[in-house]
Amino acid sequence: MSTNDPITTTNGANEETIAYTSPMATVTSTVPSWARWWRQVAFIPSLHNRWLTPTAQQQLNQAITEAEQGHRGEVVLVIENHLPISSARLQNSRDRAIEVFGDYRVWDTQDNTGVLVYLNICERRLEIVADRGINSHVMPTMWQAMCDKAIEGMKANRHIDSLVALLGDVGQLLRQYYQLDNDPSGNEIADKMIFIK
């Protein structure tokens, strides 16, 4: 499987979930890796996440709120400093994104339209995990193009602008396929960025 191929897995409800990824660095396989574990141990968050200021977090929260307007989908942004040390040897960022997708119940939406945008700062990886409802309408190349566009911006140190644009693109896709002026089920997941330190 190449680094840009989607993977299929099952979530807690035994429903199919698709993950797309775009590398910011060399791909790390899911094979046990002491190098990956040591990267997490040696990672110093304050040197790498300076761009994630309280103002930036407010901007991202606002972008999530705007991305969720006019459709039945849910958009969740999770930024994590590093993989959990206890599992970093056996788990890469793609595996972690799928785990977070389940942990935060992004899959548990009425129409299976949850989309997780996961950024791992230490591994320098961005992952999009889309539930089966929205994924059935969107071509894999579209998810990949959205990842690639955001990664290019991040490489140019435009982290916030890139994430805001990515969230907007995800919201636009959800509006295209699940448009709804009045959402009777309301906001199923809070419009707040999740920062796992």
VOGU-3710 file (C-alpha; in Angstrom, 3 decimals, decimal comma):
1> mstndpittt> 0,000/0,000/0,000  1,421/3,389/-0,889  1,392/6,247/1,594  -1,518/7,934/-0,121  -3,789/4,895/-0,358  -6,888/5,015/1,813  -7,208/2,374/4,465  -10,383/0,757/5,614  -11,015/-0,185/9,205  -13,957/-0,768/11,470
11> nganeetiay> -14,900/1,516/14,315  -16,626/0,772/17,595  -20,010/0,350/15,920  -18,672/-2,189/13,386  -19,103/0,334/10,601  -16,602/1,027/7,881  -14,414/4,100/8,236  -11,933/5,454/5,724  -8,708/7,317/6,530  -6,685/9,455/4,144
21> tspmatvtst> -3,270/10,805/4,858  -0,664/13,109/3,495  2,918/13,008/4,770  4,811/16,040/6,014  7,818/13,832/6,617  8,974/10,378/5,707  6,253/7,800/6,158  6,513/5,662/9,252  5,119/2,169/8,857  2,966/0,400/11,384
31> vpswarwwrq> 5,778/-2,044/12,019  7,133/-1,750/15,563  9,591/1,127/15,606  11,957/2,176/18,370  12,869/5,247/16,290  9,258/6,414/16,364  9,130/5,785/20,137  12,340/7,788/20,689  10,965/10,700/18,612  8,028/10,926/21,031
41> vafipslhnr> 10,276/10,688/24,095  12,684/13,369/22,808  9,943/15,697/21,528  9,847/19,089/23,270  6,376/20,564/22,626  7,259/24,172/23,428  9,774/24,194/20,568  7,311/22,944/17,965  3,829/24,173/18,850  4,488/27,895/19,347
51> wltptaqqql> 2,113/28,650/16,494  -0,786/27,206/18,521  -1,409/30,296/20,654  -4,705/30,999/22,456  -5,614/33,381/19,612  -4,862/30,682/17,048  -7,022/28,225/18,987  -9,894/30,731/18,920  -9,460/31,081/15,155  -9,610/27,315/14,751
61> nqaiteaeqg> -12,705/27,054/16,963  -14,381/29,733/14,841  -13,392/27,861/11,671  -14,963/24,669/13,048  -18,190/26,535/13,859  -18,298/28,007/10,340  -17,471/24,636/8,745  -20,459/23,078/10,507  -23,030/25,570/9,233  -25,714/24,442/6,777
71> hrgevvlvie> -25,349/20,658/6,867  -25,931/17,570/9,020  -22,259/16,614/9,316  -19,809/17,008/12,170  -16,256/18,314/11,827  -13,735/17,550/14,559  -10,191/18,930/14,723  -7,692/17,188/16,991  -4,136/18,459/17,335  -1,801/16,245/19,319
81> nhlpissarl> 1,756/17,073/20,368  2,980/13,498/20,059  1,826/9,906/20,040  1,189/8,383/23,466  4,565/7,108/24,694  3,019/3,823/25,837  1,894/2,935/22,314  4,256/4,909/20,068  6,467/1,912/19,321  3,533/-0,021/17,857
91> qnsrdraiev> 1,258/2,777/16,598  1,824/5,391/13,893  -0,154/8,607/13,427  -2,620/6,969/11,033  -3,428/4,308/13,629  -3,693/7,009/16,274  -6,083/9,084/14,139  -8,396/6,097/13,781  -8,208/5,510/17,537  -9,044/9,182/18,222
101> fgdyrvwdtq> -11,925/8,941/15,724  -13,399/6,227/17,930  -12,440/7,724/21,293  -14,154/11,043/20,531  -17,109/9,238/18,925  -16,811/11,079/15,620  -18,409/8,002/14,043  -21,472/8,310/16,277  -23,489/10,798/14,234  -27,014/10,326/12,986
111> dntgvlvyln> -26,083/10,158/9,291  -22,531/8,782/9,682  -21,155/12,099/8,485  -18,402/12,716/11,016  -15,042/13,904/9,698  -11,915/13,994/11,847  -8,972/16,201/10,937  -6,013/14,964/12,985  -2,621/16,679/13,153  0,301/15,093/14,982
121> icerrleiva> 2,943/17,746/15,542  5,844/15,449/16,470  5,294/13,079/13,560  4,475/15,996/11,258  1,496/14,142/9,843  -2,013/15,209/8,893  -4,786/12,628/8,691  -8,418/12,912/7,614  -10,722/10,155/8,837  -14,184/10,249/7,262
131> drginshvmp> -17,168/8,182/8,314  -18,931/6,052/5,725  -21,865/8,420/5,142  -19,814/11,270/3,726  -17,057/9,052/2,389  -19,477/7,265/0,074  -19,970/10,571/-1,790  -16,406/11,845/-1,930  -13,703/10,528/-4,242  -10,470/9,463/-2,528
141> tmwqamcdka> -8,571/11,938/-4,679  -10,615/14,788/-3,191  -9,658/13,907/0,393  -6,054/13,502/-0,708  -6,023/16,858/-2,505  -7,378/18,550/0,624  -4,608/16,958/2,733  -1,910/17,881/0,237  -3,061/21,501/0,018  -3,018/21,879/3,820
151> iegmkanrhi> 0,402/20,236/4,081  1,885/22,630/1,539  0,696/25,570/3,621  2,108/24,051/6,796  5,467/23,521/5,139  5,442/27,286/4,511  4,703/27,904/8,244  1,078/28,871/7,595  -0,340/26,313/10,026  -3,443/28,228/11,100
161> dslvallgdv> -4,371/29,478/7,636  -3,921/25,974/6,224  -6,070/24,342/8,905  -8,763/27,035/8,597  -8,871/26,498/4,827  -8,969/22,707/5,268  -11,853/22,947/7,744  -13,675/25,219/5,297  -13,151/22,699/2,495  -14,491/19,857/4,659
171> gqllrqyyql> -17,530/21,984/5,562  -18,136/22,738/1,889  -18,071/19,033/1,021  -20,556/18,288/3,786  -22,830/21,099/2,568  -22,652/19,738/-0,952  -23,957/16,301/0,055  -25,807/16,902/3,332  -27,139/20,441/3,004  -29,743/21,396/5,543
181> dndpsgneia> -30,840/24,904/6,498  -32,223/23,809/9,862  -30,447/20,890/11,543  -33,046/19,169/13,769  -30,454/16,951/15,456  -28,405/20,021/16,349  -24,737/19,995/17,108  -23,875/16,397/17,957  -20,208/17,149/18,754  -18,939/20,410/20,270
191> dkmifik> -17,439/22,992/17,882  -14,174/23,139/19,775  -10,690/22,137/18,762  -9,244/19,325/20,851  -5,607/19,791/21,844  -3,969/16,688/23,270  -0,800/17,750/24,979
//
